[in-house]
Amino acid sequence: MKSLLAFVAAFTLLDATGSAATAASTVGDCHIGAYRMGDGSVTVVGPSTGDTMRWRRVDGTTGALHRSANGDWTSTLGWTERPDGKIVRFSDCAQADLDFNGQAGHRIAFDTKDTTFKSGPLTLAGRLVLPKGGGRVPIVVLVHGSENYSGRDIYPQQWMLPAEGVGVFVYDKRGTGHSEGKYTQDFDTLANDAVAAMGEARRLAGSRASRVGFAGGSQGGWVAPLAASRTRADFVVVGFGLLINALEEDREEIALEMKLKGDSDEDIKHALELSDAAAVIVTSHLQNGYEAFDALRTKYRDAPWYKHVHGNYLGDLLPLSREEMQAKAAELDVNTTWRDDGMATQRKLHIPELWEIGADDLAAPSAVTERRLKAFIAQGKPITIARFPHAEHGIYNFEVKPDGTRVDTRNAEGYYQAWIDFVRDGALHGRYGEATVTRPKVFAKY
């Protein structure tokens, strides 16, 4: 669930097709969209890897759709590849009907505008999707995680949220899809792109825009608040993001995973020495720090705990020689902002924020972030936290396979609904699955 290219947690809030999303051959399929079912609920169908598609519902349930020889699509549970008994049938494209396991649905029409807009000298490609009609609606600008594929092609929220009364502006980050430029993980640059995207969203929506804000997951959890501190934003939603920087994230990941495997505090201390040595390499654009790193690898490589060391980037670097790292420099070094000061950004913000975090997130351990957010709440910041138990990165529920690895089964119940309610209403109401909700002491007015 991580990318060597990214060096930071790669799964995005807007994710949910997996790391091979760029290989999807179902992008542009005429059956993609949101369907209003007979009971009033919504089923979203979007592209997935290879020649599959994926269905999702607001309650968090999901499955991969595989084409059968007779034209039906059979579903497998989450990402398990295990049949779940569901069969999906589509009408012809013009009719736009869906049969989801015996329940009829019809594709929802939206007001959709494709556009291009400028961010500095670059032209980026975007899309505004609004519910049909002339009424005012809140709008979310979707901020990318570290993925390198087209948001306009892949992100399912561009169909799910408008079906629930929330507009969406989705765009291809620089260097992906139909946007110009070179892919980067420079948060400052990406925040400026997000600000430009919000400006375009407001321009296109005109009088239909009510509240307009950012939503970002994983790496987008660093970028979205930074963008909000630079423009007029009415809210921020962060999914499985962090209030520690990327170097600290590597250390937190290593310590948490080793602790779960039963390694001692002394073992963890030695592993963190390796993390600090690797930090010198990555922050120097792979130019410096090899001697110290090699010495520690030699010292510890035969220790029983060594094979447990992963982290954000350390585990990827451990097997590579200096020559191999530098040969892959163009792939590995994407100008990641290693020492982002998210705390300073938070001190500047005085707008409502929703942070959705997973209690069992190994890719972005949430303990320090939750503690810091609660401290801001105590100071009067209008921040809401929804903490989902038994959920990992992406706010996914999961099964543990015999080899100890995880396989995701669905998004946690309440994850999407909390997001929708917060954007639409400015606050959370009642229960959201098993989530523990920490509410602000004061509520900022939209």
N, C-alpha and C positions, 0 to 999 in steps of 0.2 A: 504493500500500500504506500510505498514511498518511491521516490525517483532519484537515482543517482544524479541525473541532470539537475534536479531541483536542489539537492543538498538540504532541503527542508521538507516538512510533511507535505505530501503531494496531493492527497485526496482533497477535493474541494467541496465546499458547501453545495455547489452546483453540480456536483460530480456525477455521478452515480452511474456511470457506465463502466468505469474502471480504466486502467492505465492504457488500454489498447483502443481508446475511443477513436483515435484517428483512423483506425482500420475499418470503421463501420461502413458497410456498403449500403445500409438502409437510410442514410441521410437523404432527406428530400422525398422519402416515400410518401405517397399521397394519403396514407392512413395515419400519419403522425398528427397528433393534436390532443385536445381534451374532449372527452365525451360526457354528456349529461345522461346519467343512467335513469331508469324508470323510477327509482326511489329518490331521485334528486341529488344523489352523490356524483362524484366526478372520478372518472378513470382517465389517466393520461397515458398515451402511447408515444414513445420516443425511440430514436435509434440507439443501438447498442453495438457491441463488438461484432465484427464479421458480418454475416447475413442475418443476425438476430435483431429483434427489437425488445423493448422492455416496457412493461406496464407498471404503473405506480398509482397509489391512492393516497389521499390526504392523511389517512390513518397510519401511513408508513409501510403498509404491505406492498410487496413488489415481486416481480418474477421476470425471468427471461423468456421471450417468445421465440420458438423454433418453428420454421415453416415445415409443414407436413406435405407429403406427396399429393394429398387430396385438396390442398389449398388452405386447410385449417392451420392454426398456429397453436402449438402445445406449450404449456408453461412449466418452468422449473422454479422451485422455491428460491427466492433471493439470488444468491450467487453460488448455491450449493450444487447446481446441475442435477438436482434430485426432482423428479416429476412431482408436481403438487396437485395433479388431477384437473387443472383448469384448461379449458379449450376456448380459444378466441377465434371468431369468424368476422371477417370484414365484408361489407357490401362493395359494389364498385365505387370508384372514387367520387363520382358525381352524387351518388346517393348518400354517402358519408355516414353510414350506419355501422353499428358494432353489436355483435352478440358476444357478451363476456360471460361465459359459463352459463348460458341460458337466460341472462338478463340483457335486455335491449338497451342500447344507448345511441345517441346521435351526436355527431361532432359539433362542437360549439364554434360559432363564428365570432371572430374578434376584429377590432379595428387595428390593423397592422400597417406600420409604415417602415420600410427599409430606408436607410440613410447612410451618408458618409459625413464625417465631421473632422475638424482639425484638432490635433493636440501638438502644439508647436508646429514644426514643419511637416509632420506626418499626417496622412489621411487614414483614419480608422473607420471601420465598417460597423454600423449599429442597427438596432431594430427596436421600435417602440411597439408594444402590444398592450392594448387597452380593452376592457370590456366594451361591448357594443353599446352605443347610446351617446348622449350628450352630457351626462352628469359628471360632476367632479369626482375624482378617485385619487387615492394615494398611489404613489409610484415608487417602486424599488429599482435602483440602479445596481445591477449585479456586478460585484467586484470579484475578479478571478482569484483562484488559488494558484498553485504553481504549475498547473497543467499547461501543455503546449498545443492544445487543439482548439478548434473554433467553438466559442461559446454560443454563437448564433446557430450552429448546426446541432449542438449537443444538449445544452442546458434545458432540463425539463420544466423548470420553474416559469419559463416564458409561456407555457400553456397552463400549468397548474394554478398559478396565482391569479391571472385574469379571470379564470373560471370561478374564483372565490371573491371577485370584486376588487382585486389589487392589480394595478398596472405594472408593467415590467419594461425596463430598458436593458437590453442585452447587447453586448458588443464583443468583437474579436479583439483580444489584447494585441498589442503591437507584436509583429512577427508571427502571428497566427492567422489562420483563415484568410479573410480578404483585407486584413489591415496591413499597412506598410510598417517598415521598421524591422529592427532586430529584436528577437526575444530577449528579455532581461528579467532579472529579479531584483532590480534596484527599486526599493520601495518608494523612494522619492519620485522617480520617474513614473512609476505605475500610479501613484496617488495623483499626480498631475493629469494623467490620462483619465482617471476616474472623475476628476473635477470637470474635465472637458466633456465627458460622457453625460454628466449631470446637466451641464449647460444645454447640451443638445436635447436631452430628454425634456427639459422644461420648455425649450423652444418649440419642439414638435407637439407637445401636449397642449400648450397654450392655456386657455381658460379651463381645460378639463383637469389640470393638475391641482390637487390639494396639497397634502404633505408629500414631500419628495425626500428620500433618504437613500443610504447605501446599505447593502447587505453583502458581506464577504465571509468566506470560510477558509479555514486553514491559513495559508499564507495571506489570503484576503483579510484575515482578522488583524493583521498588521497594517494593511494598506487602507482598508475602509475607514477606520478612525482617523488616520493621518489625512486622508482626503477630506473628511468631514471638518477637520480643523482648518481647512484652507478655503472653504466655501460656505454658502448658506445651505446647510443640510438640516432637515427636521428630525431625523432619527438615524440610528445606526443599528444594524443587526449583525452580530458576530456569531458564527457557528464554529465550534471546536477550534477557536483561535487562542492566542497566548498573550499574556502580559509579561513575558520574559523574552529575551532576544534569541536569535537562532543558535548562538553559541551556548547559551544557557539551556536551550531546549535539548541539545545533544547530551549535555550532562544529565539533565533530568530523565531523559529516556533511558540512558545507560543505567543510572542508579535504580530506577523503578523496575526495569526488566530483570536486572541482576538480583534485586531483592526478592522478586517473585520466584526466581529460580533457586533461592536459598543461599546465595552467596553472602559472605560475611561483609561487615562494614570495612574491614581492612582490604578485602578483595575489591570492593567498590572504589575505595580510595585509590588503589593502583590503576584501575580502569579509567578513573577520571584524570589521572596523570596523562594517559594516552590521549584522552579527549582534548586536554589543554595543549598538548604538543601538536595534535592535528589542527587545532584552531590557528596556530601560527602559520601553518601551510595554507589553509583556505583563505585566511585574511590577507595573505601576501600574494594572492593570485597565483598560488602554486609555485612560488619562487624560493621561499625560505623555509627553514625549520626542519629539513630532512634529517640532519645528523641526530638531533635530539629524538625525533620520532623513531628513527631506525634503532637507536640505542634502547629505547623502551620496548619496542617490538621484540628485539632480541632477548631482553631481560625477562619478558613475561610470556612469550609465545607458547611455552610448554606448561603454563599454569592451567589448572582445570577450569578456571573461570574464563579464560581467554576466549573460548568458543562462544560464550554467552554475550560478548560485547557487540552491540549493534549501533544503537544511537541513530541520529539523523544522517550523519555523514561518516562517522568514524568507522563503522563496520564496512562501509564501501571502500574506504581507503586502506584498511589493514592489509588486504591481499596484494595491493599494488606497489610496485617499485617506484622509485623516483622517476625513472625513465617512462614508465607506463602512465603515471599521473600527468607528466608534462606532455606526453604524446596526445593525451586526451584533454588537454587544457581548454580547447575551444568548446568541448562538450561539458566539462566539469565546472568551468569558471564562467558564470553568467551574471557576474556583478551583484551577487546576493548582498543585501544589506545585513551584515552579521551583527551589528551592534545597535539595532533600532532601539530607541528610547520610548517605548510605548507608555511608560508612566508619565513622561513629560507631555505626551500627546493627550492622555486622559485628563491631565490637569487643565488643559485648555478647553476641554469640551464641557458644555453645560446643556446638552440636549439628551432626550431619552435614548437609552441604549438597552438592547436585549442581548445577553450573552448566553448561548446554549452550549453546554459543555457535557462531555461524556465522562462518567466516573471511572471507566476502565479504558481510557484512552492511553495507549502506549506510545503512539506517534506524537502526541502533543499532551503530555501529562498535565493535568489540570489543577493540581493541589495549590501551587503557588499562585497561579492566576486567580483561582477562586478566592483565596485569602486576600489578595490585593484588591479585587473587585469589592469584596465586603468592607474593606477599609474605606474605599471611596464612598460606598453607600452610607457608612457611618458618618462620613463628612458631609452628607447631604446631596451627593450626586444622584441624578435620576436614572440609576442603573438597575435593571432587573436581571436576575440570574435564574436560568432553568437548568438544573443539574439532573441528568438522566442516568439512573443506575444501570449497570449491566450493558453499557453502551461504549463503543470504542470510537475511533476517529471516523468522522462522517455522521456521528450519532447513529451508528448501526448496532443493532443487536446481533449476536454472533453465536456460533457453536464452536466448540474446541474439538479439533480432529485428534485422532489417536497420536499423531506425531507432535501434538502441542500447538500447532498453528491454528489460526482462527479462520472461519469462513462466515461471511455475513449473510443474514437471513432476511433482514428488513431494516427500515429506519424505525427508531423507537416511537411508540405511540405517543402522540402529542407534539412531536418535533415540528412537523410542518404546521400544525394548527396553532402552536404558540407563535410561530413566525408570522402567520397570516393575521392572527388577532392583534399582535403588537403593531404591525404596520397599519392595519385597517382601523383599529380602535385606540391605539396609543397605550394599551395596557393589557395584561393577561387577566383572564377570568376563570375562576374555578380550577379544576384539575387538568393536567396534561399528562395522561398516562401515569407512570410512576415517578414523574419528575418532582423533585423538590424545588419549589419556587421561592426565591428570596426577592422581596419587593423593596422598592426604594422607600425611604422615609418621607420624601416629598416627591410630588409628580410635577415634572416640567410641563407647561402648557404647549401644545402644538401650535 
